[in-house]
Amino acid sequence: MNTGNQSITGTAVVTGASSGIGKVYAERLAARGYDLLLVARRSDRLLAIGDDLQSRYGIRVESVVADLATTDGLAQTVQKITADPSVTMLVNNAGSSQVGTLAQTTPEKMLAMIALNVIALSALTLAVLPRFQQRNAGTIINVGSMVGFAPTSFVPVYGPTKAYVLNFTQILQQQLADSGIRVQLVAPSATVSEGWDVAGLSLSTLDPQTVMSTEDCVDAALRGLDLRELITLPSLHDENLLRTYETVSAALFDASFVTGQPAERYTSAR
């Protein structure tokens, strides 16, 4: 799918674009005038979404049907992105989860989650970074999760992969702080998505008052981007909690470098 002139805002790459958060990101970015490069595994849905957005907004849409958890799918997508000089935004949204204990997680499922949530996100970021740095412009949005901020027992692999996304994004923000490249972490809490059923937990088991609509989540995330937030937590009402988390995390890190000697509690006689 390819039609029309190149958008002045450039092309936004959206992974996991065939449903949920990725689909809404594609819609909202199309409305903002971005051309789109959509990536997902399900070709029928992906092509239908692309046709619809192309028709409604007069933008250029290309689709890459690929499984980013596989070596071939990731390589195909990286090649497509690096070959497209119009790319100005990357939305790393694709991810997978499984609910249960670690003992209930198969090695295959665990490796697939790590491949998609960690390796693919990192590789796609690396794919856009050189051109962004040459231009001193571009936007990277990494979709994490609130479970990346604290150990959560029912997602023993998904949670740690999202902790990686948190740290990876913050380090990238530090490295690019003096540049014109924007890097945002979006960390939703419970949000309407087909992924819940795939993960093994039905949304019907959750209190409806605690579940955010996909549209509200993405609209809040994009508003956070407009406000130049580094971390956007769509459902967090008390922003001071995030500031406290950041302050305490930094203090803990700094305090560990005060001395190279073991702490007294490990050396004093009992």
Sequence and secondary structure as in RCSB ss.txt:
>XXXX:A:sequence
MNTGNQSITGTAVVTGASSGIGKVYAERLAARGYDLLLVARRSDRLLAIGDDLQSRYGIRVESVVADLATTDGLA
QTVQKITADPSVTMLVNNAGSSQVGTLAQTTPEKMLAMIALNVIALSALTLAVLPRFQQRNAGTIINVGSMVGFA
PTSFVPVYGPTKAYVLNFTQILQQQLADSGIRVQLVAPSATVSEGWDVAGLSLSTLDPQTVMSTEDCVDAALRGL
DLRELITLPSLHDENLLRTYETVSAALFDASFVTGQPAERYTSAR
>XXXX:A:secstr
   S   TT EEEEESTTSHHHHHHHHHHHHTT EEEEEES HHHHHHHHHHHHHHH   EEEEE  TTSHHHHH
HHHHHHHT TTEEEEEE       S GGGS HHHHHHHHIIIIIIHHHHHHHHHHHHHHHT EEEEEE  GGGSS
  TT TTHHHHHHHHHHHHHHHHHHTTTSSEEEEEE   SB  THHHHHT  GGGS GGG B HHHHHHHHHHHH
HTT SEE TT   HHHHHHHHHHHHHHHHHTTS SS  GGGTS  
